Amino acid sequence: MDILLILAPFSVGLGLMAVAAFWWTLKAGQYEDPVGDANRILIDDADDRPPA
């Protein structure tokens, strides 16, 4: 039962860190252009190809 005194705060801390990381990505603008990001995968640029 003593392990719960360690694991419960640890799991709450990990959850808070995950929420903080998600909040940070929202503030950094990671999700601003999902359509453009999806279309950018399909573009075949010449400078992305390996050298011949």
PDB file with one MODEL, atoms N, CA, C and O in Angstrom:
MODEL        1
ATOM      1  N   MET A   1       0.813  -1.203   0.000  1.00  0.00           N
ATOM      2  CA  MET A   1       0.000   0.000   0.000  1.00  0.00           C
ATOM      3  C   MET A   1       0.853   1.262   0.000  1.00  0.00           C
ATOM      4  O   MET A   1       0.408   2.323  -0.438  1.00  0.00           O
ATOM      5  N   ASP A   2       2.075   1.139   0.492  1.00  0.00           N
ATOM      6  CA  ASP A   2       2.941   2.317   0.531  1.00  0.00           C
ATOM      7  C   ASP A   2       3.340   2.786  -0.866  1.00  0.00           C
ATOM      8  O   ASP A   2       3.660   3.957  -1.068  1.00  0.00           O
ATOM      9  N   ILE A   3       3.317   1.866  -1.821  1.00  0.00           N
ATOM     10  CA  ILE A   3       3.686   2.235  -3.185  1.00  0.00           C
ATOM     11  C   ILE A   3       2.702   3.241  -3.776  1.00  0.00           C
ATOM     12  O   ILE A   3       3.072   4.025  -4.650  1.00  0.00           O
ATOM     13  N   LEU A   4       1.455   3.227  -3.310  1.00  0.00           N
ATOM     14  CA  LEU A   4       0.465   4.196  -3.797  1.00  0.00           C
ATOM     15  C   LEU A   4       0.839   5.618  -3.419  1.00  0.00           C
ATOM     16  O   LEU A   4       0.494   6.562  -4.131  1.00  0.00           O
ATOM     17  N   LEU A   5       1.532   5.779  -2.317  1.00  0.00           N
ATOM     18  CA  LEU A   5       1.976   7.114  -1.912  1.00  0.00           C
ATOM     19  C   LEU A   5       3.034   7.671  -2.859  1.00  0.00           C
ATOM     20  O   LEU A   5       3.242   8.882  -2.928  1.00  0.00           O
ATOM     21  N   ILE A   6       3.694   6.785  -3.581  1.00  0.00           N
ATOM     22  CA  ILE A   6       4.699   7.220  -4.558  1.00  0.00           C
ATOM     23  C   ILE A   6       4.090   7.308  -5.950  1.00  0.00           C
ATOM     24  O   ILE A   6       4.300   8.288  -6.664  1.00  0.00           O
ATOM     25  N   LEU A   7       3.335   6.281  -6.335  1.00  0.00           N
ATOM     26  CA  LEU A   7       2.838   6.210  -7.704  1.00  0.00           C
ATOM     27  C   LEU A   7       1.708   7.193  -7.996  1.00  0.00           C
ATOM     28  O   LEU A   7       1.618   7.703  -9.112  1.00  0.00           O
ATOM     29  N   ALA A   8       0.858   7.466  -7.034  1.00  0.00           N
ATOM     30  CA  ALA A   8      -0.262   8.383  -7.279  1.00  0.00           C
ATOM     31  C   ALA A   8       0.241   9.802  -7.599  1.00  0.00           C
ATOM     32  O   ALA A   8      -0.177  10.364  -8.612  1.00  0.00           O
ATOM     33  N   PRO A   9       1.112  10.399  -6.785  1.00  0.00           N
ATOM     34  CA  PRO A   9       1.617  11.728  -7.156  1.00  0.00           C
ATOM     35  C   PRO A   9       2.460  11.705  -8.433  1.00  0.00           C
ATOM     36  O   PRO A   9       2.458  12.667  -9.201  1.00  0.00           O
ATOM     37  N   PHE A  10       3.178  10.605  -8.654  1.00  0.00           N
ATOM     38  CA  PHE A  10       3.977  10.483  -9.870  1.00  0.00           C
ATOM     39  C   PHE A  10       3.086  10.488 -11.106  1.00  0.00           C
ATOM     40  O   PHE A  10       3.395  11.164 -12.087  1.00  0.00           O
ATOM     41  N   SER A  11       1.985   9.744 -11.072  1.00  0.00           N
ATOM     42  CA  SER A  11       1.087   9.698 -12.225  1.00  0.00           C
ATOM     43  C   SER A  11       0.375  11.032 -12.433  1.00  0.00           C
ATOM     44  O   SER A  11       0.146  11.440 -13.571  1.00  0.00           O
ATOM     45  N   VAL A  12       0.033  11.699 -11.363  1.00  0.00           N
ATOM     46  CA  VAL A  12      -0.575  13.033 -11.489  1.00  0.00           C
ATOM     47  C   VAL A  12       0.435  14.000 -12.087  1.00  0.00           C
ATOM     48  O   VAL A  12       0.082  14.825 -12.930  1.00  0.00           O
ATOM     49  N   GLY A  13       1.681  13.906 -11.661  1.00  0.00           N
ATOM     50  CA  GLY A  13       2.730  14.765 -12.219  1.00  0.00           C
ATOM     51  C   GLY A  13       2.951  14.514 -13.696  1.00  0.00           C
ATOM     52  O   GLY A  13       3.113  15.460 -14.468  1.00  0.00           O
ATOM     53  N   LEU A  14       2.962  13.242 -14.104  1.00  0.00           N
ATOM     54  CA  LEU A  14       3.109  12.927 -15.522  1.00  0.00           C
ATOM     55  C   LEU A  14       1.930  13.456 -16.340  1.00  0.00           C
ATOM     56  O   LEU A  14       2.107  13.955 -17.452  1.00  0.00           O
ATOM     57  N   GLY A  15       0.744  13.342 -15.785  1.00  0.00           N
ATOM     58  CA  GLY A  15      -0.429  13.874 -16.478  1.00  0.00           C
ATOM     59  C   GLY A  15      -0.360  15.380 -16.635  1.00  0.00           C
ATOM     60  O   GLY A  15      -0.704  15.914 -17.690  1.00  0.00           O
ATOM     61  N   LEU A  16       0.082  16.068 -15.597  1.00  0.00           N
ATOM     62  CA  LEU A  16       0.228  17.521 -15.677  1.00  0.00           C
ATOM     63  C   LEU A  16       1.317  17.924 -16.670  1.00  0.00           C
ATOM     64  O   LEU A  16       1.196  18.938 -17.358  1.00  0.00           O
ATOM     65  N   MET A  17       2.382  17.122 -16.739  1.00  0.00           N
ATOM     66  CA  MET A  17       3.422  17.418 -17.727  1.00  0.00           C
ATOM     67  C   MET A  17       2.901  17.221 -19.144  1.00  0.00           C
ATOM     68  O   MET A  17       3.262  17.981 -20.042  1.00  0.00           O
ATOM     69  N   ALA A  18       2.065  16.219 -19.359  1.00  0.00           N
ATOM     70  CA  ALA A  18       1.481  15.999 -20.687  1.00  0.00           C
ATOM     71  C   ALA A  18       0.550  17.147 -21.072  1.00  0.00           C
ATOM     72  O   ALA A  18       0.558  17.601 -22.216  1.00  0.00           O
ATOM     73  N   VAL A  19      -0.248  17.611 -20.120  1.00  0.00           N
ATOM     74  CA  VAL A  19      -1.137  18.745 -20.390  1.00  0.00           C
ATOM     75  C   VAL A  19      -0.320  19.994 -20.674  1.00  0.00           C
ATOM     76  O   VAL A  19      -0.668  20.768 -21.566  1.00  0.00           O
ATOM     77  N   ALA A  20       0.757  20.203 -19.935  1.00  0.00           N
ATOM     78  CA  ALA A  20       1.625  21.369 -20.163  1.00  0.00           C
ATOM     79  C   ALA A  20       2.283  21.296 -21.538  1.00  0.00           C
ATOM     80  O   ALA A  20       2.392  22.313 -22.224  1.00  0.00           O
ATOM     81  N   ALA A  21       2.724  20.102 -21.949  1.00  0.00           N
ATOM     82  CA  ALA A  21       3.332  19.959 -23.272  1.00  0.00           C
ATOM     83  C   ALA A  21       2.310  20.223 -24.372  1.00  0.00           C
ATOM     84  O   ALA A  21       2.631  20.858 -25.376  1.00  0.00           O
ATOM     85  N   PHE A  22       1.091  19.743 -24.191  1.00  0.00           N
ATOM     86  CA  PHE A  22       0.042  20.003 -25.173  1.00  0.00           C
ATOM     87  C   PHE A  22      -0.276  21.491 -25.239  1.00  0.00           C
ATOM     88  O   PHE A  22      -0.444  22.045 -26.326  1.00  0.00           O
ATOM     89  N   TRP A  23      -0.359  22.137 -24.086  1.00  0.00           N
ATOM     90  CA  TRP A  23      -0.630  23.578 -24.037  1.00  0.00           C
ATOM     91  C   TRP A  23       0.484  24.351 -24.737  1.00  0.00           C
ATOM     92  O   TRP A  23       0.220  25.332 -25.432  1.00  0.00           O
ATOM     93  N   TRP A  24       1.726  23.911 -24.555  1.00  0.00           N
ATOM     94  CA  TRP A  24       2.877  24.565 -25.179  1.00  0.00           C
ATOM     95  C   TRP A  24       2.793  24.447 -26.700  1.00  0.00           C
ATOM     96  O   TRP A  24       3.089  25.406 -27.412  1.00  0.00           O
ATOM     97  N   THR A  25       2.389  23.266 -27.207  1.00  0.00           N
ATOM     98  CA  THR A  25       2.269  23.118 -28.652  1.00  0.00           C
ATOM     99  C   THR A  25       1.133  23.974 -29.202  1.00  0.00           C
ATOM    100  O   THR A  25       1.233  24.474 -30.323  1.00  0.00           O
ATOM    101  N   LEU A  26       0.069  24.151 -28.450  1.00  0.00           N
ATOM    102  CA  LEU A  26      -1.004  25.040 -28.890  1.00  0.00           C
ATOM    103  C   LEU A  26      -0.516  26.474 -28.994  1.00  0.00           C
ATOM    104  O   LEU A  26      -0.798  27.164 -29.974  1.00  0.00           O
ATOM    105  N   LYS A  27       0.220  26.921 -27.979  1.00  0.00           N
ATOM    106  CA  LYS A  27       0.726  28.298 -27.984  1.00  0.00           C
ATOM    107  C   LYS A  27       1.799  28.515 -29.041  1.00  0.00           C
ATOM    108  O   LYS A  27       1.968  29.633 -29.525  1.00  0.00           O
ATOM    109  N   ALA A  28       2.533  27.453 -29.409  1.00  0.00           N
ATOM    110  CA  ALA A  28       3.597  27.569 -30.398  1.00  0.00           C
ATOM    111  C   ALA A  28       3.061  27.535 -31.827  1.00  0.00           C
ATOM    112  O   ALA A  28       3.815  27.757 -32.774  1.00  0.00           O
ATOM    113  N   GLY A  29       1.765  27.259 -31.993  1.00  0.00           N
ATOM    114  CA  GLY A  29       1.171  27.278 -33.330  1.00  0.00           C
ATOM    115  C   GLY A  29       1.397  26.002 -34.120  1.00  0.00           C
ATOM    116  O   GLY A  29       1.454  26.045 -35.349  1.00  0.00           O
ATOM    117  N   GLN A  30       1.527  24.875 -33.448  1.00  0.00           N
ATOM    118  CA  GLN A  30       1.775  23.614 -34.140  1.00  0.00           C
ATOM    119  C   GLN A  30       0.570  23.147 -34.944  1.00  0.00           C
ATOM    120  O   GLN A  30       0.728  22.377 -35.890  1.00  0.00           O
ATOM    121  N   TYR A  31      -0.617  23.590 -34.594  1.00  0.00           N
ATOM    122  CA  TYR A  31      -1.836  23.081 -35.223  1.00  0.00           C
ATOM    123  C   TYR A  31      -2.538  24.158 -36.056  1.00  0.00           C
ATOM    124  O   TYR A  31      -3.752  24.097 -36.245  1.00  0.00           O
ATOM    125  N   GLU A  32      -1.800  25.122 -36.545  1.00  0.00           N
ATOM    126  CA  GLU A  32      -2.405  26.244 -37.253  1.00  0.00           C
ATOM    127  C   GLU A  32      -2.833  25.905 -38.680  1.00  0.00           C
ATOM    128  O   GLU A  32      -3.831  26.444 -39.160  1.00  0.00           O
ATOM    129  N   ASP A  33      -2.105  25.027 -39.369  1.00  0.00           N
ATOM    130  CA  ASP A  33      -2.383  24.761 -40.778  1.00  0.00           C
ATOM    131  C   ASP A  33      -2.390  23.256 -41.062  1.00  0.00           C
ATOM    132  O   ASP A  33      -1.489  22.759 -41.738  1.00  0.00           O
ATOM    133  N   PRO A  34      -3.384  22.523 -40.560  1.00  0.00           N
ATOM    134  CA  PRO A  34      -3.376  21.078 -40.795  1.00  0.00           C
ATOM    135  C   PRO A  34      -3.618  20.696 -42.254  1.00  0.00           C
ATOM    136  O   PRO A  34      -3.116  19.666 -42.706  1.00  0.00           O
ATOM    137  N   VAL A  35      -4.366  21.493 -42.992  1.00  0.00           N
ATOM    138  CA  VAL A  35      -4.622  21.176 -44.396  1.00  0.00           C
ATOM    139  C   VAL A  35      -3.355  21.380 -45.218  1.00  0.00           C
ATOM    140  O   VAL A  35      -3.034  20.557 -46.076  1.00  0.00           O
ATOM    141  N   GLY A  36      -2.640  22.459 -44.966  1.00  0.00           N
ATOM    142  CA  GLY A  36      -1.384  22.712 -45.678  1.00  0.00           C
ATOM    143  C   GLY A  36      -0.338  21.659 -45.370  1.00  0.00           C
ATOM    144  O   GLY A  36       0.410  21.249 -46.257  1.00  0.00           O
ATOM    145  N   ASP A  37      -0.277  21.215 -44.118  1.00  0.00           N
ATOM    146  CA  ASP A  37       0.674  20.167 -43.760  1.00  0.00           C
ATOM    147  C   ASP A  37       0.338  18.866 -44.465  1.00  0.00           C
ATOM    148  O   ASP A  37       1.239  18.160 -44.919  1.00  0.00           O
ATOM    149  N   ALA A  38      -0.934  18.539 -44.565  1.00  0.00           N
ATOM    150  CA  ALA A  38      -1.337  17.309 -45.239  1.00  0.00           C
ATOM    151  C   ALA A  38      -1.023  17.382 -46.733  1.00  0.00           C
ATOM    152  O   ALA A  38      -0.619  16.381 -47.324  1.00  0.00           O
ATOM    153  N   ASN A  39      -1.200  18.533 -47.344  1.00  0.00           N
ATOM    154  CA  ASN A  39      -0.920  18.661 -48.771  1.00  0.00           C
ATOM    155  C   ASN A  39       0.578  18.727 -49.051  1.00  0.00           C
ATOM    156  O   ASN A  39       1.017  18.316 -50.125  1.00  0.00           O
ATOM    157  N   ARG A  40       1.354  19.225 -48.130  1.00  0.00           N
ATOM    158  CA  ARG A  40       2.795  19.361 -48.313  1.00  0.00           C
ATOM    159  C   ARG A  40       3.471  17.993 -48.413  1.00  0.00           C
ATOM    160  O   ARG A  40       4.536  17.875 -49.019  1.00  0.00           O
ATOM    161  N   ILE A  41       2.871  16.972 -47.833  1.00  0.00           N
ATOM    162  CA  ILE A  41       3.437  15.630 -47.925  1.00  0.00           C
ATOM    163  C   ILE A  41       3.394  15.133 -49.367  1.00  0.00           C
ATOM    164  O   ILE A  41       4.276  14.390 -49.798  1.00  0.00           O
ATOM    165  N   LEU A  42       2.379  15.539 -50.103  1.00  0.00           N
ATOM    166  CA  LEU A  42       2.176  15.030 -51.457  1.00  0.00           C
ATOM    167  C   LEU A  42       3.001  15.761 -52.510  1.00  0.00           C
ATOM    168  O   LEU A  42       3.076  15.292 -53.646  1.00  0.00           O
ATOM    169  N   ILE A  43       3.618  16.886 -52.181  1.00  0.00           N
ATOM    170  CA  ILE A  43       4.395  17.669 -53.136  1.00  0.00           C
ATOM    171  C   ILE A  43       5.735  16.986 -53.357  1.00  0.00           C
ATOM    172  O   ILE A  43       6.430  16.646 -52.399  1.00  0.00           O
ATOM    173  N   ASP A  44       6.094  16.787 -54.608  1.00  0.00           N
ATOM    174  CA  ASP A  44       7.352  16.131 -54.945  1.00  0.00           C
ATOM    175  C   ASP A  44       8.354  17.194 -55.390  1.00  0.00           C
ATOM    176  O   ASP A  44       8.398  17.559 -56.565  1.00  0.00           O
ATOM    177  N   ASP A  45       9.146  17.682 -54.461  1.00  0.00           N
ATOM    178  CA  ASP A  45      10.141  18.708 -54.778  1.00  0.00           C
ATOM    179  C   ASP A  45      11.424  18.061 -55.289  1.00  0.00           C
ATOM    180  O   ASP A  45      11.819  16.987 -54.835  1.00  0.00           O
ATOM    181  N   ALA A  46      12.061  18.730 -56.235  1.00  0.00           N
ATOM    182  CA  ALA A  46      13.297  18.215 -56.788  1.00  0.00           C
ATOM    183  C   ALA A  46      14.424  18.248 -55.761  1.00  0.00           C
ATOM    184  O   ALA A  46      15.300  17.383 -55.779  1.00  0.00           O
ATOM    185  N   ASP A  47      14.413  19.223 -54.876  1.00  0.00           N
ATOM    186  CA  ASP A  47      15.506  19.328 -53.901  1.00  0.00           C
ATOM    187  C   ASP A  47      15.364  18.315 -52.763  1.00  0.00           C
ATOM    188  O   ASP A  47      16.276  18.181 -51.946  1.00  0.00           O
ATOM    189  N   ASP A  48      14.242  17.602 -52.696  1.00  0.00           N
ATOM    190  CA  ASP A  48      14.073  16.570 -51.681  1.00  0.00           C
ATOM    191  C   ASP A  48      14.589  15.212 -52.121  1.00  0.00           C
ATOM    192  O   ASP A  48      14.707  14.295 -51.307  1.00  0.00           O
ATOM    193  N   ARG A  49      14.896  15.079 -53.398  1.00  0.00           N
ATOM    194  CA  ARG A  49      15.349  13.794 -53.901  1.00  0.00           C
ATOM    195  C   ARG A  49      16.813  13.572 -53.563  1.00  0.00           C
ATOM    196  O   ARG A  49      17.578  14.532 -53.467  1.00  0.00           O
ATOM    197  N   PRO A  50      17.212  12.322 -53.383  1.00  0.00           N
ATOM    198  CA  PRO A  50      18.644  12.048 -53.143  1.00  0.00           C
ATOM    199  C   PRO A  50      19.446  12.318 -54.405  1.00  0.00           C
ATOM    200  O   PRO A  50      18.908  12.222 -55.509  1.00  0.00           O
ATOM    201  N   PRO A  51      20.713  12.651 -54.263  1.00  0.00           N
ATOM    202  CA  PRO A  51      21.528  12.916 -55.461  1.00  0.00           C
ATOM    203  C   PRO A  51      21.696  11.657 -56.319  1.00  0.00           C
ATOM    204  O   PRO A  51      21.765  10.537 -55.812  1.00  0.00           O
ATOM    205  N   ALA A  52      21.758  11.881 -57.626  1.00  0.00           N
ATOM    206  CA  ALA A  52      21.860  10.746 -58.571  1.00  0.00           C
ATOM    207  C   ALA A  52      23.260  10.173 -58.606  1.00  0.00           C
ATOM    208  O   ALA A  52      23.519   9.221 -59.342  1.00  0.00           O
TER     209      ALA A  52
ENDMDL
END
